[in-house]
Amino acid sequence: MSAGEKDEPLTLQEKINYLLKESFPDGAPSDREFCRMVEARGGALSHSYFGKLRKGQLTEVRDETLQALGLGFDCDWRFFKPESQVEAEVMAGLRFLADKRAGGISGIAGRGLTEQGISPQLLNFALDLVEKARREAQDRPAEPQP
């Protein structure tokens, strides 16, 4: 980016337009052409929807849309997530790892998880349950030994 511009794109619109500029130095594809690239790589995205994203008319999207954008730009779809969501996922993951290493969590099976793993909300819920159980165990009087 040139002097005077932001160092990094922050909004979904900024990220899309940044990648269109940087990924296609000979000129960005039309909305239809971009969506054909997404489709050729196994995704689905309509050109009208993509146009609204590119123009900033839509800002709240589902992960499936972000994954389609990742396919079109050949990049990790998490790039398009708001920074706060990525930070929440990283923090929840770090909290989980720290608790696991400290011995607070063991024996968790990953059955039925998606390829993205446990959502930050579910991970935080599980960690909160573990913390609640720990507090309850500490508050219980010790059982007399026979």
C-alpha positions, 0 to 999 in steps of 0.5 A: 500500500502507498504512503498515507494508506492504512498499513493493513486492511481491517474490514471485510470490504478492505480485505477483499479489495486489498486482495483483488488489487494484490492478487491480480496485478494485471487487473481484478476479475469481474465479480462473475469471473471471481465467482467462477474461480470460486466454483472451479475450486469447489466453492459457491458464491454468487456474483451479486453477493460478492459485489455487495461484499466488495462494495461494503454493502454486506458486512456480516457473513457466515463462515461458509462465505468466508471459506468461499472467499478463501477459495477464490483468493487461494488463501486461508479463509480466517483472514477475512474474519474480524480480528476480534473473532480470530483473537477470541479463537486464539485466546480460547485455544491458548487457555485450553492448552494451558489448562490441559498442560496444567493437568486440569483437562484430560480425556477429551475426545474430538468426536463429531467436530468439524474440520475447524475444530471446536468453536471458541464459544464451545471451548470457552463453555467447556473451560468454564465448566471445568473451572466451575467443577474445580471451584466446587471441589475446593469448596466441598469439605474433605470426606472423613477417611475410614 
